[in-house]
Structure formats: structure tokens, C-alpha cells
């Protein structure tokens, strides 16, 4: 392995014998070396193999300013998320989460507390991601002796959510969350429901609504391929169908998006499944 650029005494950008770019860590790893010099393998404690040159340079720039332990914590959190969530998480999550953690700890040390206005939504609508956030608080406490409250678990959960939507900005996550919350409110008041948030059908409904909301925000939609089902669900589930029409009006008026008959069919089926089980 050869030195490409020393970021500081303990972190270097290097190239392997296979011409891969990596970031290598170790005490005094770059001491006395010039670009092109061979790195002492015995000094290397950790190596990041980087997916792209762009990612490599961004991580290198980040590490020139932020201590390595923040990268290690971010990596542990992302690894945990990948092992527990059924979702693909971008490698760039390490960059964004490292940066977030460093400034979160800096604010904590200054006594600056920031409230998470999406904490309730994160706990209710993104339960699995919020569990990752709670696990992250344990890792941060163990490695940095910093004790964050649940607001920070919510912020970390939102970072995980954003990486699952291929790097979309936080405002898109806010829109998606608001749409889900509004539609749940429409269903709740249409049927005068008290949700059992631990039930399987509620969980399936929320999951469907999140994808439905993502399609609205992304200006995408399901094609009309359920034409035969549309009149059948209208006849079989009139109350759920009427509720779906309210949702259709909400989306069209609030977001200027057309809702296909296929979308209506799936909404009706999920609403009917939830409300019929609720009545039984």
C-alpha cells in the first residue's frame, strides 16, 4: 500500500496494490512519508475501502476535520441498520451521519439543546428506524460518554430514512411524513377509529401509505392495471371506498397530483382490512 495523501499524522489516503483507493488509519501512519512511499502495514489499524473516487475524496476531506472515532461510530450505526432493516442504505450515509454526529456532540458540549419537531412522527411512523436511533444512542454513550435524549435518536432515524430514499433531502421526508399523518387522520375521523398501533394491519397500512406518499412526492404513480377490481371494491367496501375518495380529494387539492384507479384499489383494500378487523 502506498501513500497518496496524508490527511494528518494518523489518517491517510492510500492506494493498494490492486490500485484501489482506501482511507487507512493508525497512530503516526504518515510520519516521515511523502506521496508514493510505501506505508508500514504494522501501523495500520483500520482501512475503509471506498466505492468511488468521489466518495473517497469526500471522506478524506471529512476526516481532515473530524476525529476518526466519529467515523467508527457512524460505521457501526450503519452496519446495525443494514443488519436490522430490510432496506438498502447508501455508502454516503457514513459521510452524512459522521458529519451530523460530530456537530451534534459539539452542540451538546456547548449546552445547546435542539428539539426534534419530527420526534413523534419518527416514533410512530418509522419504528424500526427509530430503534436504530436508540441503538445509536447506546453506541455514542459507550464510545464518547455523551448521553443524548430521544430527540437525537429521532434525528438519526431521519438520516437512516433519507439514505433509503437515495439521498433525498430532509424536506422530502417531512412532506412524506406529513402526507402519511394527514391520511391517517382522514381514515381515523371517517371511521371514528382508535388505532391499535401495535396491530399487524395498522403496520401494513402505514407501510403502504409511506410508499404511496413517496410516489406523490416523486411525482410517480401506479399505472391503471386493476380496472376490473375498481368496481368490485367500490361495491364490496363502500365505506372504505368513500374514505379513499376523501384521500383522493386531499391529494389532488393539496398536491395537485392525479390518483389512479389502481392507487384507489390498494387504498380501499388496506383501509377495509384495518376497519373490518377493528369492528370484529
N, C-alpha and C positions, 0 to 999 in steps of 0.2 A: 504494500500500500504506500502511495506517495502523496506528499503534501501538495495541495493545490492552493490553499489559502488558510492562514492562521487567523481565527476569529478572536481568540485570546489565548492565554497560556494553556488552557485546559480543553479548548474546543477547536477543531479544525475541519475544513472542507478538504476531502481527500478523494483520490481515485484508486480503485482496486486494480489488480492485475487483469481483470476482465473488463476494464475501462468503465466501470460503474462509478457514479458519483455517490459518495456517502458523507455523512457527518459523523466524526469519531470524537469520543470523549476520553479524558484521562488526565490525571494531575501532571502538569508540566509537559504535556504531549508535544507541544510545538516549540519548546525551549531550544534555542540554538539552531533551529532548522530554517531553511529557505525553500521557496517553492520548487518542487521537483525532487526534494530529498526524501529518502525512504524513512517511514515512521517506525519507531521501535514498537513492535507488537506487544511487548510486555507492559507498555504504558497505556494500552487501550483498555478501557473499562466497558465501553458501550459503543455500539455502532447503529446508526439509522441508515437503512437503505432507502433511497428516495425514488419515487415513481417517475418523476420528470425533472428536467433541469430547472424549470421554473419553480417547482416545489422546493428543490434543493436550495436555490438562491434565497427564496423567501424564508426558509427555515434557518439558513445561515445568518441572514440579516437579523432575524428574531433573536437568535442565540448570542449575537454580539451585544445584546442589550439586556437579556433576561437570563437569570441563573438556570442551570440545567435541571435542577430539581422540579421546576415548574413544567418542563417538557416531560419529565418522567411521570409526574402525577397525571398530566393530560393524557399521556400514552396509556397509563393504567386505566383511566376512566373510559377511554375509547375502546380499549380491549374488553373491558367489562360490558360495555354497551353492546359491542358486536357479539359477545357470547350470550347475552340475555335477550336481545331484541331480534325479532325476525325482520331485519331491515339492513340494507347496505349503507354503510357510513363512509363518507369520503375521507381520504387521507388528509385533506385540508382541514379536517376537524381538529387535528393536532395543533395546527397553526393558530386557528381562531380560539380554541379553548386555552392554549398556553397563554396567549395574549390576554384573554379575559381573566384567567386565574391570577396572573401577576398583578393586574391593576385592581382586581377585587381585594387581594391581600393588602396591597398598598393603601387602598381606601380604609380597610379595616384597621390597619395600624395607625392611621391618622384619626381614627374615631369617626369616620364618615359612614353613615348608615344610609343605604338606598333601599327603599321599599320596592318590592316587585308587584306591580299592578296586575300582573297576569298570574299571580300565585294560585289563586282559587281555580282558574281555568286549567293551569298545569296539573294540579292535583286531581281535578275531576275528569278532564278530557284526555290527558296524556299520562295515565297512571304508571305505565311501565317506564316511560322516560323519566318520570318524577322519582321512581325508585332508583334509577341510575343516579339521579341528582343526590339522593340521600346517601347512597354508597360513596359518591364523590366526597361528601362532607366528612365521612369517616377517614378516607384516604388523606384528605387535607389535614385533618386533625392529627393523624398519626405521623405524618411527614413534616408538617410545618408548625404544629401545635397552635393552629388557628381554629377557633370554634365558630363556624358560621351558623346562622339560623336557617329556617326553611326558605326564606326569600332567595338565598343563594342556590339552594337545591333547585328552585324553580328556574333561575337564570340558566343553570347548567342544563336542565331538561330542555329549555328552549334552544340551546346550542345544538343538542342532540337532534331535536326535531328538524332544525334548519339543515343539518347535514344530510338528513334522509330525503329532503326535497331538493337535493343537488345544489346546495349553496344559496337558496333563496334568502332574501333579506328578511329581517325580523318583522317588517311591516306586513309582509305577506302572511307570516304566521299569525300576526294579530288579526288580519282580515279573516283568515280561515277559522280561527278560534271564535271570533265574533259571529260568523255565519252559523257555526255549529250551535253556539249558545242561543242565538235567536230562534233557530229552527226547533231546538228542544223546548224553548218557551212556547212556540206556536202549538206544538203537539201537546204539551202539558196543559195549556189552558183550553185547547179544543176538547180534550177528553177529561178535564178536571182530574189530572193524574197526580199521584205522589210517586215519583220514580224510586224503584229499588235499584240503586246504583251498583249493587253487587250482583245483580242478576245477569245471566248469560245473554238474554235478549236485549237488555239495555246496552251491554257492552258491544254487541253486534250492531245495534242501531248507531251508536256513537262512532264506531269504526267506519260504517258506511257513510255517515254524514261528513266525516273528516275527508274522505276521498271525494265525496260529492262537492264539498266546499273547495277542495284543491282544484277540481275541474272548473269551477266557476271563476276562481282567481286566475287560473291559467288560460281562461277563455277556451276551454276544451269541453267536449260533451260526448255522451253516448249516442251512437247512431240509432235510428229508429229501426230496430230489428225484432221488436216484441209486439208488432201490430195486433197479432191475434190475442195476446194477453191483455191488452189495454181495455177492451170492452168487458172482458171476463172479470178482471179485478174491480172494475167500476161497478159491476153488478154484484159481485160476491162480497166486497168490502166497502160498502157505500160510505161509512163514517170515515174510514182511513182514506178513501179516495177524496172526500170533501176536504180533509185535512191537508192532503197532498196538493190540492188546488190552492189552498191558502199559502202553502210554501212556494208554489209556482208564482203566485202573485207577488209575494215578498221578494223573490229573487229578480223577477222581471222589473219590478218598480225600483228596488234598491240598487241593483247591479246592472240593469239593462242587458240581461242575459236571457236568451230563449231556452226553455227547458223542454227537452224532447219527451215523447211519449214513453220511451224506454226508461228515462230517468223517473218519470211518474210511476211506472210499474214497479220499479225497485223500491221507491219510497213507500208506496202503498203496502207492499209485502212486508217490509221491515216494520212499519207502523202497525199493521194488522197483527203481526206476530207478537209485538210487545203488548198491545192493548187487549188482545183476546186472552193472552196468558194472564194479564192483570185482572181481568174480570172473572177468570175461572177459579 
